[in-house]
Amino acid sequence: METKKIGIVIGVAVIAVVLIAFMGIATGFFVLPNNGDVKKFGTFSYQENATVEKIDGKPVVRLFSTTWCPHCIWIKETFDSTMKEYVAQGKIVAYHWEIDTGADTLNAATTKIPDSEIAIFKKFSPESRIPAFVFGGKYYRIGNGFEAEQDLAKEKAEFRAMIEQLLKE
């Protein structure tokens, strides 16, 4: 009888580990390298051999989100305010594309996402998961890095660190 209980406990533990691993992969918490070339910078992943995308010599930063996604809503103001600060300083080019409306929340005049931007979203988020962050066409993250901790200050600090890294490259 005792052996049967141990077997059940082990079986439940194995199922739990598999589910945790699956959820980590599905949410982007765990990143599976597709060719052994994927590295980490904070909560972001990147391809070591990728070059930073720039427009007029400035790194390009993007967030792809929707108006209905609670994770997107949680990060929206922190992302937008941080990007507006760096854009105003002339250091970066930034977009915050809301996929469901076509709007760029950083540029009120924009109401349609260009096909080239959709292609970037699909490249970094093939399953169309959001929020999807793409910094310099090199660093990327699906989901928020510090939402579980409810720590927008850490998110902002990481956005700043990412931008400073882009400016060095």
C-alpha positions in Angstrom: 0.0 0.0 0.0 2.8 2.4 0.9 4.6 1.7 -2.4 1.4 2.6 -4.3 1.2 6.0 -2.4 4.8 6.7 -3.3 4.1 5.9 -6.9 1.2 8.3 -7.0 3.2 11.1 -5.4 6.0 10.6 -7.9 3.5 10.5 -10.8 1.9 13.7 -9.7 5.3 15.4 -9.3 6.3 14.4 -12.8 3.1 15.7 -14.2 3.6 19.0 -12.3 7.1 19.4 -13.6 6.0 18.8 -17.2 3.2 21.3 -16.8 5.4 23.9 -15.3 8.0 23.5 -18.1 5.2 23.6 -20.8 3.8 26.8 -19.3 7.2 28.4 -19.0 7.9 27.7 -22.7 4.4 28.8 -23.7 4.6 32.1 -21.9 8.1 32.8 -23.0 9.5 32.5 -19.5 11.8 29.8 -20.7 13.4 30.4 -24.1 14.4 27.4 -26.2 17.3 28.2 -28.4 16.6 27.3 -32.0 20.2 27.0 -33.1 22.3 27.4 -30.0 22.9 31.0 -30.8 20.2 32.6 -28.4 21.6 34.5 -25.4 20.0 36.4 -22.6 20.3 40.0 -21.5 18.2 40.5 -18.4 14.8 39.1 -19.2 15.4 39.6 -23.0 16.8 37.1 -25.5 18.9 37.9 -28.5 20.8 36.4 -31.3 24.5 37.0 -30.7 25.3 37.5 -34.4 22.4 39.9 -35.0 23.1 43.6 -35.7 21.1 46.4 -34.2 18.4 47.9 -36.5 18.7 51.7 -36.8 16.8 54.4 -38.5 18.8 57.6 -39.2 21.5 56.2 -36.9 19.1 55.6 -34.0 18.1 52.2 -32.6 14.5 51.2 -33.2 12.4 50.0 -30.3 9.0 48.3 -30.6 6.2 47.0 -28.5 3.3 45.0 -30.1 0.2 44.8 -27.9 -3.6 45.0 -28.0 -6.1 47.1 -26.1 -7.7 44.1 -24.5 -4.7 42.2 -23.2 -4.3 42.7 -19.4 -0.5 42.2 -19.6 -0.3 44.9 -22.3 -2.4 47.3 -20.3 -0.2 46.7 -17.3 3.0 47.7 -19.1 1.6 50.4 -21.5 2.2 53.6 -19.5 5.6 52.5 -18.3 6.8 51.5 -21.8 5.3 54.6 -23.5 6.6 57.1 -21.0 10.1 55.6 -21.1 10.2 55.6 -24.9 8.8 59.1 -25.1 11.7 60.3 -22.9 14.4 58.7 -25.1 12.6 59.8 -28.3 12.5 63.4 -27.1 16.2 63.3 -26.4 16.7 62.2 -30.0 18.3 58.9 -29.0 15.9 56.3 -30.4 13.0 55.7 -32.8 10.1 54.0 -31.0 6.8 52.4 -31.9 4.0 50.9 -29.7 1.7 49.1 -32.1 -1.7 48.1 -30.9 -2.5 45.2 -33.2 -6.3 45.3 -32.8 -6.6 49.0 -33.6 -3.6 49.6 -35.9 -2.6 52.6 -33.8 0.9 53.5 -32.7 0.3 54.9 -29.2 3.5 56.9 -29.5 2.3 58.6 -32.7 -1.4 59.5 -32.6 -1.5 60.2 -36.4 -0.8 56.5 -37.2 -3.9 54.3 -37.6 -2.5 51.4 -39.7 0.4 49.1 -39.0 2.7 48.9 -42.0 3.1 45.4 -43.4 6.9 45.7 -42.7 6.1 46.1 -39.0 3.7 43.1 -39.0 6.5 41.1 -40.5 8.8 42.1 -37.6 6.1 41.1 -35.1 5.7 37.7 -36.9 9.5 37.2 -36.9 9.8 37.7 -33.2 6.4 36.3 -32.1 5.6 33.5 -34.6 2.6 32.5 -32.5 1.4 36.1 -32.3 1.8 36.2 -28.5 1.7 39.6 -26.8 3.0 41.8 -25.4 6.0 41.4 -27.7 9.0 43.7 -27.2 11.6 44.1 -29.9 14.6 46.3 -29.1 16.8 47.1 -32.1 15.6 44.2 -34.1 18.0 42.1 -32.0 16.7 41.9 -28.4 13.2 40.5 -27.8 10.9 39.3 -25.1 7.4 37.9 -25.1 5.5 38.9 -22.0 6.4 41.1 -19.1 9.6 40.4 -17.1 8.4 41.6 -13.7 4.6 41.5 -13.8 4.5 38.5 -11.4 6.2 40.8 -8.9 4.0 43.8 -9.9 7.2 45.7 -10.2 6.9 48.4 -12.9 10.1 50.1 -11.6 12.1 47.0 -12.5 10.5 47.0 -16.0 11.4 50.6 -16.5 15.0 50.0 -15.3 15.3 47.1 -17.7 13.9 49.2 -20.6 16.6 51.8 -19.8 19.3 49.2 -19.6 18.2 47.7 -22.9 18.3 51.2 -24.6 21.7 52.0 -23.1 23.0 48.7 -24.5 21.6 49.5 -27.9 23.2 52.9 -27.9 26.6 51.2 -27.2 26.3 48.9 -30.2 
